[in-house]
C-alpha cells in the first residue's frame, strides 16, 4: 500500500508539479535579481548623464561668456583708427573683386587705373614726385574731382563720332 500510494497517478502528477514549481521559482528569483540589476544600472546611467549634462551646461555658459568677452574686445579693437583704415581697405578690396567678376567692361579699365596708381605710389616712395593725398581726393576732402576724366578717351570718342557722322553724309 505504501508503494502504491507513492506511484499513484495523483502522486506522479504532484511530483511533476513540484518540479515545475521549483523551476519556475528559480526563474522568478533569477529574473527578479536581473530586474534589480537593470534598475541599478539605469539609475547609475541617469546619474552619469545628469552630471554630464550639468558639466556641458556649465561649459556652454563659460564659452558663451568668453565669446561675449571676445566679441566686445574685437569691437573695441575695430574702433581703433588703424583698424578702421584696414577695414575700409578690406571693403574696397572685396568690392573690387566683386566688380571684376560681375561687370564686363570694368576689368580692363580698373586694371589700367590700378597700374597707374601703383606707378604713382612707387614714384612717390622713391622720392621722384611729390606725395598726393589720394584718400582726400576720393572722399571729397580736396577741391579736385575724385576721378578726373581722361582727355584722350573723350577726344577719341568725339573723333569717332565725327568720323562716323562725316562718312554718313
N, CA, C and O of each residue as an XYZ file, in Angstrom:
676
protein
N       0.810     -1.164      0.000
C       0.000      0.000      0.000
C       0.880      1.263      0.000
O       0.568      2.256     -0.657
N       1.894      1.200      0.693
C       2.821      2.277      0.766
C       3.422      2.582     -0.610
O       3.538      3.739     -1.015
N       3.793      1.531     -1.301
C       4.395      1.696     -2.593
C       3.355      2.184     -3.603
O       3.681      2.976     -4.487
N       2.146      1.735     -3.486
C       1.094      2.134     -4.411
C       0.717      3.601     -4.224
O       0.324      4.274     -5.177
N       0.833      4.073     -3.036
C       0.494      5.470     -2.760
C       1.504      6.412     -3.432
O       1.113      7.439     -3.988
N       2.784      6.072     -3.385
C       3.809      6.932     -3.980
C       3.853      6.850     -5.494
O       4.402      7.738     -6.147
N       3.280      5.788     -6.067
C       3.306      5.628     -7.513
C       1.929      5.831     -8.145
O       1.748      5.544     -9.329
N       0.989      6.306     -7.399
C      -0.331      6.555     -7.954
C      -0.263      7.724     -8.940
O       0.643      8.553     -8.849
N      -1.221      7.800     -9.894
C      -1.184      8.882    -10.866
C      -1.258     10.266    -10.212
O      -0.659     11.219    -10.712
N      -1.977     10.379     -9.117
C      -2.039     11.662     -8.411
C      -0.672     12.047     -7.878
O      -0.267     13.202     -8.009
N       0.050     11.104     -7.280
C       1.364     11.372     -6.714
C       2.342     11.729     -7.816
O       3.146     12.646     -7.648
N       2.293     11.022     -8.948
C       3.201     11.327    -10.054
C       2.925     12.736    -10.597
O       3.868     13.459    -10.918
N       1.675     13.132    -10.703
C       1.329     14.489    -11.139
C       1.800     15.531    -10.139
O       2.253     16.613    -10.515
N       1.686     15.185     -8.830
C       2.149     16.098     -7.785
C       3.653     16.286     -7.879
O       4.150     17.405     -7.758
N       4.390     15.180     -8.098
C       5.850     15.271     -8.225
C       6.227     16.135     -9.431
O       7.110     16.989     -9.359
N       5.531     15.884    -10.532
C       5.820     16.672    -11.731
C       5.490     18.154    -11.504
O       6.237     19.021    -11.957
N       4.404     18.452    -10.821
C       4.043     19.837    -10.494
C       5.079     20.476     -9.598
O       5.400     21.652     -9.766
N       5.618     19.706     -8.630
C       6.666     20.252     -7.741
C       7.926     20.586     -8.531
O       8.566     21.603     -8.265
N       8.296     19.734     -9.511
C       9.477     20.010    -10.327
C       9.261     21.320    -11.098
O      10.147     22.174    -11.130
N       8.084     21.476    -11.717
C       7.798     22.726    -12.441
C       7.760     23.925    -11.493
O       8.178     25.021    -11.867
N       7.263     23.726    -10.268
C       7.235     24.798     -9.274
C       8.645     25.222     -8.912
O       8.919     26.420     -8.827
N       9.537     24.289     -8.699
C      10.934     24.612     -8.355
C      11.592     25.358     -9.531
O      12.291     26.350     -9.323
N      11.368     24.883    -10.747
C      11.952     25.547    -11.925
C      11.400     26.960    -12.059
O      12.160     27.892    -12.325
N      10.103     27.136    -11.881
C       9.516     28.475    -12.020
C       9.980     29.403    -10.902
O      10.216     30.584    -11.156
N      10.122     28.896     -9.650
C      10.629     29.735     -8.547
C      12.073     30.157     -8.837
O      12.454     31.305     -8.606
N      12.866     29.216     -9.345
C      14.256     29.532     -9.692
C      14.292     30.635    -10.764
O      15.035     31.606    -10.619
N      13.508     30.496    -11.821
C      13.477     31.518    -12.886
C      12.939     32.852    -12.371
O      13.423     33.914    -12.765
N      11.947     32.797    -11.497
C      11.381     34.019    -10.911
C      12.449     34.765    -10.121
O      12.617     35.971    -10.296
N      13.172     34.059     -9.253
C      14.212     34.703     -8.439
C      15.350     35.224     -9.329
O      15.881     36.307     -9.081
N      15.723     34.465    -10.356
C      16.785     34.907    -11.262
C      16.357     36.176    -12.009
O      17.143     37.116    -12.127
N      15.127     36.208    -12.509
C      14.629     37.390    -13.225
C      14.445     38.583    -12.296
O      14.657     39.726    -12.700
N      14.050     38.321    -11.048
C      13.914     39.404    -10.073
C      15.278     40.033     -9.793
O      15.384     41.256     -9.698
N      16.307     39.224     -9.662
C      17.676     39.744     -9.461
C      18.163     40.515    -10.681
O      18.822     41.547    -10.550
N      17.832     40.006    -11.878
C      18.238     40.694    -13.100
C      17.523     42.035    -13.236
O      18.119     43.019    -13.676
N      16.252     42.071    -12.861
C      15.499     43.326    -12.891
C      16.101     44.339    -11.919
O      16.216     45.520    -12.248
N      16.482     43.889    -10.735
C      17.124     44.791     -9.765
C      18.457     45.309    -10.319
O      18.796     46.480    -10.147
N      19.207     44.423    -10.985
C      20.487     44.839    -11.576
C      20.243     45.873    -12.681
O      20.977     46.856    -12.778
N      19.223     45.658    -13.508
C      18.896     46.624    -14.558
C      18.471     47.963    -13.970
O      18.822     49.015    -14.505
N      17.721     47.932    -12.879
C      17.313     49.187    -12.237
C      18.518     49.947    -11.698
O      18.603     51.165    -11.851
N      19.449     49.236    -11.067
C      20.678     49.883    -10.574
C      21.469     50.468    -11.739
O      21.971     51.590    -11.668
N      21.567     49.686    -12.810
C      22.287     50.153    -13.998
C      21.631     51.414    -14.575
O      22.317     52.368    -14.940
N      20.305     51.406    -14.651
C      19.580     52.562    -15.173
C      19.761     53.780    -14.280
O      19.969     54.882    -14.789
N      19.688     53.617    -12.988
C      19.865     54.763    -12.089
C      21.294     55.295    -12.176
O      21.508     56.507    -12.159
N      22.279     54.384    -12.270
C      23.668     54.838    -12.429
C      23.840     55.611    -13.737
O      24.491     56.655    -13.777
N      23.248     55.080    -14.793
C      23.355     55.746    -16.096
C      22.700     57.125    -16.055
O      23.256     58.087    -16.584
N      21.531     57.231    -15.436
C      20.859     58.530    -15.336
C      21.670     59.519    -14.511
O      21.720     60.704    -14.838
N      22.307     59.044    -13.444
C      23.159     59.933    -12.635
C      24.337     60.430    -13.455
O      24.672     61.614    -13.412
N      24.970     59.530    -14.203
C      26.117     59.915    -15.032
C      25.690     60.912    -16.102
O      26.380     61.905    -16.335
N      24.563     60.657    -16.749
C      24.077     61.587    -17.776
C      23.707     62.937    -17.182
O      23.922     63.973    -17.812
N      23.151     62.935    -15.970
C      22.806     64.203    -15.322
C      24.071     64.999    -15.015
O      24.111     66.212    -15.220
N      25.103     64.314    -14.524
C      26.372     65.004    -14.254
C      26.980     65.539    -15.548
O      27.491     66.658    -15.586
N      26.921     64.731    -16.607
C      27.470     65.160    -17.895
C      26.710     66.365    -18.439
O      27.322     67.311    -18.934
N      25.397     66.338    -18.351
C      24.600     67.477    -18.826
C      24.900     68.733    -18.010
O      24.982     69.831    -18.561
N      25.064     68.568    -16.705
C      25.379     69.715    -15.852
C      26.734     70.299    -16.255
O      26.895     71.516    -16.344
N      27.700     69.417    -16.497
C      29.029     69.870    -16.900
C      28.963     70.550    -18.271
O      29.596     71.584    -18.482
N      28.198     69.971    -19.202
C      28.071     70.570    -20.537
C      27.396     71.934    -20.466
O      27.804     72.859    -21.168
N      26.377     72.070    -19.635
C      25.717     73.369    -19.485
C      26.683     74.399    -18.918
O      26.691     75.552    -19.350
N      27.496     73.985    -17.952
C      28.496     74.893    -17.404
C      29.510     75.303    -18.460
O      29.889     76.471    -18.549
N      29.953     74.322    -19.271
C      30.900     74.628    -20.343
C      30.286     75.567    -21.373
O      30.941     76.499    -21.839
N      29.031     75.321    -21.727
C      28.359     76.184    -22.696
C      28.245     77.605    -22.143
O      28.474     78.578    -22.862
N      27.899     77.716    -20.895
C      27.781     79.053    -20.286
C      29.144     79.751    -20.243
O      29.246     80.947    -20.514
N      30.185     78.992    -19.901
C      31.535     79.564    -19.887
C      31.931     80.024    -21.287
O      32.459     81.122    -21.462
N      31.673     79.178    -22.278
C      32.009     79.548    -23.654
C      31.186     80.741    -24.131
O      31.691     81.586    -24.870
N      29.934     80.815    -23.718
C      29.091     81.948    -24.100
C      29.661     83.247    -23.521
O      29.737     84.261    -24.214
N      30.061     83.206    -22.245
C      30.645     84.404    -21.629
C      31.956     84.776    -22.302
O      32.224     85.951    -22.552
N      32.778     83.761    -22.598
C      34.054     84.014    -23.257
C      33.830     84.592    -24.656
O      34.542     85.502    -25.081
N      32.846     84.062    -25.357
C      32.519     84.568    -26.692
C      32.076     86.026    -26.623
O      32.478     86.841    -27.454
N      31.259     86.350    -25.648
C      30.798     87.730    -25.490
C      31.972     88.657    -25.178
O      32.058     89.764    -25.710
N      32.868     88.199    -24.317
C      34.049     88.999    -23.975
C      34.909     89.231    -25.216
O      35.364     90.348    -25.463
N      35.127     88.173    -25.991
C      35.928     88.318    -27.210
C      35.244     89.222    -28.229
O      35.909     89.990    -28.924
N      33.916     89.134    -28.321
C      33.194     89.997    -29.241
C      33.365     91.459    -28.853
O      33.559     92.317    -29.714
N      33.292     91.739    -27.563
C      33.472     93.119    -27.080
C      34.901     93.587    -27.374
O      35.110     94.726    -27.790
N      35.886     92.701    -27.156
C      37.278     93.077    -27.432
C      37.491     93.344    -28.917
O      38.178     94.296    -29.286
N      36.898     92.500    -29.777
C      37.039     92.692    -31.223
C      36.407     94.016    -31.633
O      36.984     94.766    -32.422
N      35.235     94.301    -31.103
C      34.593     95.587    -31.429
C      35.428     96.758    -30.952
O      35.533     97.766    -31.651
N      36.029     96.644    -29.767
C      36.878     97.721    -29.257
C      38.113     97.892    -30.139
O      38.522     99.014    -30.433
N      38.704     96.768    -30.559
C      39.886     96.863    -31.417
C      39.531     97.398    -32.804
O      40.335     98.094    -33.423
N      38.339     97.079    -33.291
C      37.925     97.578    -34.601
C      37.659     99.074    -34.578
O      37.615     99.705    -35.635
N      37.484     99.644    -33.421
C      37.240    101.084    -33.319
C      38.536    101.891    -33.387
O      38.484    103.113    -33.530
N      39.687    101.246    -33.289
C      40.950    101.972    -33.393
C      41.088    102.531    -34.806
O      40.643    101.895    -35.762
N      41.700    103.716    -34.957
C      41.806    104.339    -36.283
C      42.541    103.463    -37.304
O      42.125    103.382    -38.460
N      43.623    102.812    -36.888
C      44.358    101.962    -37.820
C      43.501    100.809    -38.305
O      43.559    100.433    -39.476
N      42.703    100.245    -37.404
C      41.839     99.120    -37.770
C      40.725     99.569    -38.713
O      40.318     98.821    -39.602
N      40.228    100.807    -38.513
C      39.188    101.310    -39.406
C      39.732    101.438    -40.821
O      39.049    101.100    -41.788
N      40.955    101.924    -40.937
C      41.570    102.071    -42.253
C      41.765    100.692    -42.885
O      41.489    100.502    -44.070
N      42.244     99.729    -42.087
C      42.421     98.370    -42.613
C      41.078     97.772    -43.028
O      40.986     97.078    -44.040
N      40.053     98.044    -42.247
C      38.722     97.514    -42.572
C      38.203     98.139    -43.869
O      37.651     97.449    -44.727
N      38.389     99.465    -43.999
C      37.970    100.128    -45.236
C      38.733     99.568    -46.436
O      38.159     99.368    -47.507
N      40.014     99.320    -46.250
C      40.823     98.753    -47.318
C      40.322     97.362    -47.696
O      40.272     97.014    -48.875
N      39.955     96.578    -46.706
C      39.401     95.246    -46.966
C      38.063     95.346    -47.702
O      37.795     94.562    -48.612
N      37.233     96.295    -47.316
C      35.962     96.505    -48.008
C      36.210     96.873    -49.462
O      35.548     96.349    -50.358
N      37.155     97.766    -49.700
C      37.464     98.163    -51.070
C      38.004     96.987    -51.880
O      37.664     96.832    -53.053
N      38.839     96.164    -51.262
C      39.397     95.002    -51.966
C      38.292     94.015    -52.341
O      38.294     93.465    -53.443
N      37.364     93.797    -51.438
C      36.255     92.872    -51.736
C      35.334     93.453    -52.809
O      34.855     92.731    -53.684
N      35.093     94.752    -52.736
C      34.259     95.392    -53.752
C      34.933     95.311    -55.115
O      34.275     95.063    -56.125
N      36.241     95.519    -55.139
C      36.983     95.413    -56.404
C      36.850     94.009    -56.973
O      36.593     93.844    -58.165
N      37.022     93.013    -56.140
C      36.921     91.628    -56.604
C      35.530     91.344    -57.164
O      35.394     90.707    -58.208
N      34.512     91.813    -56.474
C      33.130     91.608    -56.930
C      32.885     92.327    -58.261
O      32.226     91.785    -59.148
N      33.412     93.540    -58.397
C      33.236     94.294    -59.635
C      33.956     93.600    -60.793
O      33.432     93.546    -61.906
N      35.146     93.075    -60.536
C      35.882     92.373    -61.583
C      35.105     91.164    -62.080
O      35.160     90.832    -63.264
N      34.391     90.515    -61.196
C      33.660     89.310    -61.568
C      32.326     89.612    -62.232
O      31.882     88.854    -63.095
N      31.680     90.704    -61.846
C      30.304     90.911    -62.294
C      30.141     91.917    -63.429
O      29.233     91.763    -64.246
N      30.975     92.926    -63.506
C      30.788     93.969    -64.516
C      31.724     93.688    -65.698
O      32.941     93.656    -65.511
N      31.193     93.484    -66.906
C      32.035     93.076    -68.031
C      33.051     94.126    -68.478
O      34.191     93.762    -68.768
N      32.703     95.377    -68.546
C      33.616     96.386    -69.056
C      34.483     97.022    -67.988
O      35.299     97.891    -68.296
N      34.328     96.619    -66.768
C      35.027     97.258    -65.662
C      36.465     96.764    -65.530
O      37.348     97.547    -65.180
N      36.715     95.507    -65.797
C      38.017     94.899    -65.517
C      39.183     95.577    -66.232
O      40.154     95.932    -65.564
N      39.146     95.778    -67.543
C      40.315     96.402    -68.189
C      40.585     97.819    -67.688
O      41.734     98.181    -67.434
N      39.532     98.619    -67.545
C      39.719     99.994    -67.071
C      40.254     99.993    -65.646
O      41.115    100.801    -65.297
N      39.750     99.099    -64.842
C      40.194     99.035    -63.448
C      41.649     98.596    -63.361
O      42.417     99.160    -62.581
N      42.033     97.617    -64.136
C      43.423     97.165    -64.112
C      44.363     98.278    -64.571
O      45.450     98.440    -64.016
N      43.959     99.032    -65.562
C      44.773    100.159    -66.027
C      44.911    101.208    -64.924
O      46.005    101.712    -64.674
N      43.804    101.529    -64.271
C      43.833    102.528    -63.192
C      44.692    102.034    -62.030
O      45.423    102.819    -61.425
N      44.611    100.759    -61.718
C      45.440    100.221    -60.629
C      46.927    100.286    -60.979
O      47.757    100.626    -60.135
N      47.248     99.963    -62.212
C      48.649    100.010    -62.641
C      49.184    101.430    -62.567
O      50.297    101.655    -62.092
N      48.395    102.388    -63.035
C      48.813    103.784    -62.962
C      48.986    104.240    -61.516
O      49.949    104.933    -61.189
N      48.056    103.853    -60.659
C      48.152    104.231    -59.245
C      49.373    103.580    -58.606
O      50.044    104.192    -57.775
N      49.658    102.352    -58.990
C      50.838    101.666    -58.449
C      52.118    102.387    -58.863
O      53.029    102.561    -58.053
N      52.181    102.801    -60.112
C      53.354    103.544    -60.576
C      53.472    104.891    -59.868
O      54.577    105.316    -59.530
N      52.341    105.570    -59.640
C      52.365    106.839    -58.901
C      52.918    106.646    -57.499
O      53.777    107.402    -57.045
N      52.408    105.612    -56.812
C      52.884    105.351    -55.451
C      54.357    104.976    -55.445
O      55.100    105.401    -54.560
N      54.782    104.199    -56.406
C      56.194    103.809    -56.473
C      57.072    105.048    -56.672
O      58.133    105.165    -56.059
N      56.631    105.961    -57.522
C      57.423    107.180    -57.742
C      57.397    108.080    -56.502
O      58.394    108.735    -56.199
N      56.273    108.119    -55.784
C      56.205    108.904    -54.552
C      57.130    108.314    -53.492
O      57.814    109.050    -52.781
N      57.149    106.978    -53.386
C      58.010    106.337    -52.393
C      59.480    106.477    -52.752
O      60.338    106.551    -51.872
N      59.768    106.512    -54.045
C      61.154    106.684    -54.481
C      61.608    108.128    -54.327
O      62.807    108.406    -54.351
N      60.667    109.043    -54.169
C      61.013    110.445    -53.962
C      61.103    111.229    -55.250
O      61.577    112.365    -55.240
N      60.664    110.661    -56.360
C      60.751    111.380    -57.644
C      59.575    112.314    -57.874
O      59.661    113.214    -58.709
N      58.470    112.118    -57.143
C      57.340    113.042    -57.284
C      56.804    113.368    -55.894
O      57.065    112.652    -54.927
N      56.055    114.458    -55.814
C      55.506    114.889    -54.523
C      54.332    113.971    -54.136
O      53.551    113.576    -55.002
N      54.201    113.630    -52.839
C      53.085    112.775    -52.424
C      51.743    113.466    -52.627
O      51.618    114.676    -52.437
N      50.757    112.692    -53.009
C      49.405    113.221    -53.217
C      48.494    112.615    -52.168
O      48.740    111.516    -51.673
N      47.471    113.320    -51.846
C      46.503    112.815    -50.868
C      45.376    112.118    -51.629
O      44.388    112.733    -52.028
N      45.565    110.817    -51.811
C      44.617    110.057    -52.618
C      43.270    109.958    -51.919
O      42.228    110.188    -52.532
N      43.292    109.615    -50.638
C      42.025    109.433    -49.933
C      41.252    110.745    -49.818
O      40.021    110.741    -49.846
N      41.954    111.854    -49.691
C      41.265    113.142    -49.605
C      40.539    113.419    -50.919
O      39.427    113.947    -50.913
N      41.158    113.070    -52.035
C      40.502    113.281    -53.324
C      39.341    112.319    -53.519
O      38.291    112.692    -54.044
N      39.538    111.089    -53.095
C      38.486    110.082    -53.293
C      37.238    110.383    -52.480
O      36.117    110.183    -52.948
N      37.435    110.859    -51.277
C      36.289    111.060    -50.381
C      35.840    112.512    -50.300
O      35.088    112.874    -49.394
N      36.278    113.330    -51.212
C      35.762    114.689    -51.300
C      36.447    115.660    -50.363
O      35.915    116.742    -50.114
N      37.612    115.309    -49.832
C      38.305    116.216    -48.925
C      39.012    117.324    -49.667
O      39.217    118.404    -49.113
N      39.396    117.077    -50.928
C      40.126    118.083    -51.697
C      39.210    118.790    -52.666
O      38.028    118.461    -52.767
N      39.748    119.759    -53.379
C      38.946    120.509    -54.339
C      38.837    119.798    -55.676
O      37.925    120.089    -56.450
N      39.750    118.865    -55.969
C      39.750    118.180    -57.263
C      38.684    117.093    -57.275
O      38.236    116.633    -56.224
N      38.291    116.695    -58.458
C      37.300    115.619    -58.589
C      37.921    114.296    -58.173
O      39.132    114.108    -58.289
N      37.095    113.385    -57.691
C      37.595    112.101    -57.210
C      38.189    111.286    -58.341
O      39.259    110.699    -58.179
N      37.523    111.238    -59.473
C      38.031    110.506    -60.621
C      37.988    111.431    -61.841
O      36.945    111.547    -62.485
N      39.091    112.081    -62.162
C      39.086    113.006    -63.302
C      38.929    112.226    -64.602
O      39.410    111.101    -64.733
N      38.239    112.854    -65.565
C      38.026    112.213    -66.864
C      39.312    112.255    -67.657
O      40.114    113.179    -67.515
N      39.503    111.248    -68.492
C      40.695    111.217    -69.346
C      40.458    112.075    -70.587
O      39.387    112.041    -71.192
N      41.440    112.810    -70.934
C      41.314    113.667    -72.111
C      41.404    112.828    -73.379
O      40.705    113.100    -74.356
N      42.276    111.790    -73.369
C      42.486    111.005    -74.578
C      41.265    110.146    -74.920
O      40.952    109.984    -76.099
N      40.570    109.592    -73.924
C      39.413    108.745    -74.212
C      38.224    109.593    -74.669
O      37.463    109.167    -75.537
N      38.054    110.798    -74.092
C      36.924    111.627    -74.501
C      37.150    112.174    -75.909
O      36.198    112.286    -76.681
N      38.395    112.518    -76.258
C      38.653    113.017    -77.600
C      38.531    111.895    -78.615
O      38.107    112.135    -79.746
N      38.892    110.676    -78.237
C      38.757    109.548    -79.173
C      37.300    109.287    -79.478
O      36.946    108.984    -80.618
N      36.445    109.401    -78.466
C      35.026    109.201    -78.691
C      34.479    110.297    -79.596
O      33.702    110.020    -80.510
N      34.882    111.540    -79.346
C      34.404    112.658    -80.168
C      34.892    112.496    -81.593
O      34.117    112.701    -82.527
N      36.171    112.129    -81.795
C      36.705    111.942    -83.144
C      35.990    110.798    -83.847
O      35.714    110.879    -85.044
N      35.686    109.724    -83.106
C      34.970    108.586    -83.711
C      33.587    108.997    -84.156
O      33.120    108.580    -85.216
N      32.932    109.809    -83.357
C      31.593    110.279    -83.696
C      31.651    111.156    -84.946
O      30.792    111.042    -85.820
N      32.682    112.052    -85.040
C      32.765    112.931    -86.189
C      33.101    112.134    -87.432
O      32.593    112.429    -88.514
N      33.936    111.147    -87.295
C      34.299    110.327    -88.463
C      33.069    109.555    -88.939
O      32.840    109.414    -90.140
N      32.297    109.069    -88.003
C      31.113    108.308    -88.352
C      30.071    109.218    -89.012
O      29.480    108.866    -90.033
N      29.858    110.395    -88.408
C      28.888    111.332    -88.960
C      29.327    111.851    -90.323
O      28.500    112.034    -91.217
N      30.630    112.089    -90.482
C      31.152    112.600    -91.754
C      31.012    111.594    -92.860
O      30.749    111.985    -93.997
N      31.173    110.320    -92.589
C      31.085    109.301    -93.619
C      29.633    109.045    -94.018
O      29.380    108.617    -95.144
N      28.686    109.292    -93.138
C      27.297    109.073    -93.466
C      26.758    110.143    -94.397
O      25.897    109.847    -95.225
N      27.236    111.381    -94.289
C      26.689    112.499    -95.089
C      27.262    112.486    -96.452
O      26.927    113.343    -97.270
